[in-house]
Amino acid sequence: MAAFLAALIYCGAVPVRESGSYGSLVPLPSVCSLECRLCSSPAKSSGGRSGAMYSCRAEVYRASGRLPGGSVSCDAHGSIPLSLPAALVESLYPGRLYSRAGSSLLLESGASFRFTGRWNDRKGIFEVQQAEDLGWGKGILSVPFRIRAVARLGFRRLVASWGRAGGLVLALLSGSREYLDDGLSESFRRAGLSHVLALSGMHLSFFSALFSRLTGRRRFLLRLLGVSCFVFFAGLSPSLFRAFLFVLLLSACGSLHVPGADGRTAMGAVFLLHVFLRPADVQTPAFMLSYAAVAGILFLSAPAEHYLAPCVPPALASPLAASLSAFLATAPVSFCLFGCVAPAGIVASIVVSPLVGVFMAVSLVSVVAGLAVPSLVPLCTFVLNQLFFLIEHLAAFFALFPRIGAG
């Protein structure tokens, strides 16, 4: 059923519209200010150091604008995309020029602001020029969002002292890429390793295994709580939300001894649930590539391993089959979206992904050591930067291989 629905969606037979679209007496083209609550943390979307822009979504509850009869301010509802200049978003970030400007805006999910700007009808986004902090609200639900915002800022300040390796730590553990080296990002993209930087199943599996060791395999609720805390801290990107639903469903079925629950059945159920809960994700590249990769691994890896087993060492047959299956399933999607695919990613994933897992483990140890014994920070920084050096050069090596369809 999930495959049939996916075919209908991407053929255009079943339109999927985002729930909670904007509604107000003030139409978006006439809006000059919005009072809203951020639904997601701003993510760097474009531009260089001087002209960087961030994007996020916000839940609007009041709109002001100019109509033929004069200025109007009234209630509003629904969510809209925002574009924010780096000078606003990075006002408290360590090591940024803007952090010295005296601004103190903590733009994170859950916070409310009054944004002044204009609606760009061509891009379908509200371009923010100025912002005024309206606080976090007084409800009990605002408390965890405020704690999360402060924790994410503190985490940025902690890893900022780790140099270029800190940028990779921040991307892998919190989903924030504003400190990630541009050269490394390009190497990962050209080598077919973009999925390593995008928070997804690999990262969630790492934390699930970590919490399993810390809490014991039978303590399902404690493990689920730990994984949920990571997902809440990092933010629900389409690929991470898919992975979270997948782990949640399979873990629940395993704990309840549900018969017939396997990866293929779970993937279909997760797809249907994802489309129902977050229909806006359906058109995003992360959603398409994430589900395509999982489908490839679930349906193609077994026959691929059967054919590869006589040709490669036994230890490499399974990971190579999984990587090849994911590539075959995502290649048509990548070609349609980006115009090219990187076959080098088949081997690069096998080589680089385990090393990134080691890097994540050392990063967590370094975070704990840095907080408990500050004198260990130089040693942690040295170790992390050596691992970063190795990852960077391996990614650069695989990026040298030609891509299919690249101009």
Order of alpha helices (4+ residues) and beta strands (2+ residues): alpha-beta-beta-beta-beta-beta-beta-alpha-beta-beta-alpha-alpha-alpha-alpha-alpha-alpha-alpha-alpha-alpha-alpha-alpha-alpha
